[in-house]
Amino acid sequence: MKFALHLAKKSYRRGEIPVGAVVVLHGKVVGYGYNLKETLNDATEHAELRALKMAAKTLGTYHLEGTKMYTTLEPCAMCAGAMILFRIDKLIIGAKSPRMGAAGSNLNILDREGFNHKVKVEYSIYGDECSKLISKFFKNVRRNKNL
């Protein structure tokens, strides 16, 4: 999660929503990413999707069984759906996302009955640090909009 936080801070410095994600297999990082939605003007450039794509390229398959993903913010429905399709085994979340979270806060598609794959979910001990970074970002956004 420390590496995911490092990536989230990179995102923050670029003026992006500060989210970082890392895919790990047998203790080794095989994929990582951070938000680049604003930079690339592409709503799909989420940290989680970038990390999943890199992991698939690194491993030569999109079947990522046995992997864990660490993300600093609970994934949205798009990213959670991708985790099912890529067959991530476990997701470790930093901060909850009450409005957009699709891993339990707002809705949970990772453990939905009828899907062909389920993703186990845990919360990180770095949750407070992840939450503070997100809060700081949105506080700055609101302050700048009031200028």
N, C-alpha and C positions, 0 to 999 in steps of 0.2 A: 504494500500500500504506500510505502514511502516513495517509491518510484512514480506511482500514479499521482501522488501529491506534487511531486516535482514537475510532472507534465502539466498538471492543472495550473500550477503557478506560471508556466510558460504561456499557457492559454490566456491567463489573466493579464500578463504583460502585453499581449497582443490585442487586448480589448475584447477578447472572446469570453463567453461564459466559461468559468474555470473548471473544466472537467478533464480528468486524465484517466486512462484505462490501460491495463496491462494484462496480457494473456500469458499464463505460465504453464509449462508442462514439465513434470518431474523436477521442479525447483528452478527451471531455466526459463528466462523470458523468451518467448517466441513471437510476440507481437505487442505493439504498444501504439497509443495514439492520444491526441488531445484535440479539443474542439477547434475547427477551422471554418465554421459556417460563415462567419462574416468576411473573413479573409478571402475565401474562395467563392463567396456568394452562392452557396449550395447548402440547402437545408438538411441534406443527408450527411454532411461532413462532421458527424458526431465522433467523439473520442472512441466510443465502443466499436462503432463500425470500422473505423480506421484500424483499430487493434485487431479485430477479427480478420479483416482482409490481409493484414500483414502476417498474422499467424498462419492463415491458410496458404499464403505464398511461401512462407518459411518451411512449413511442413509438407507442402506439395499436395494438400488435400483440404477440403472444407469440412471434413468430418473431424472435428476437434475433440473427440472423446478423450477423457482423461485430463482435460485442461481445466484450469481455474481462471476466472477473470476477476481482477480487482478494479473497481471503479469508484471514483471519489463521490459520485452522485448517483442515486438510484436511476436506472435507465428508464427512458420513455418507452412507449409501446413499440415503436419502430425498432429500437435497439434490443428490447427484450425479445421481440419476435425473431430477430436475427440470431440471438443467442440460442434459441430453440433450433433454428435451421442449421446453425453451425455445430450444434450438439455439445455446447459447453457443459461440463459436469457441475461446476459450482461457481456461484457468483458471490463475491465478497464486496459489500457496499459500504462506502464511507457515510455520506449524508443521505437522509430520506428526502424524497421530493413529493410533498403532499399534493401538489397540483398536477404533476405530469408523471409521477412514478408508476411504473407498471410491474413492480416486483413486490407489491404488498401495501404501499401507502395509499394509492388512489385505486388501483386495481392490481390483480396479480394474474398475469398470463403465463408465468413460468411454471406454475403448478396446476394448470388448467386441465380438467378432465377431458379426455378425448384427443389431446395432442399426442403425437408420437414420441415426444421427448419431454422430460421435465428437468428443470435446472434447480439444484439445491441453492438456498439463499442463506447467507450469514451476514452479520453486521460487524464492521471493523472496530478495533479499539481506537482507531484514528478518526472516528466519527465526529468528535467535537472540532478537531482541526479542519476537517473537510467542510463542516457546516459553517464555521467562521469565515472561511475563504469565500464561499458562495454568498454569504450574507454581506460581506465587505464589498464584493463586486456589485451586487444589486443596490446596496446603499449608495455607492458611487454613481451608479447609473441614474438613480432617482434624483440625487443631488444635482447632477449635470443637466438633467432635463428641466430643472427648475430655474436655470440661469436665464 
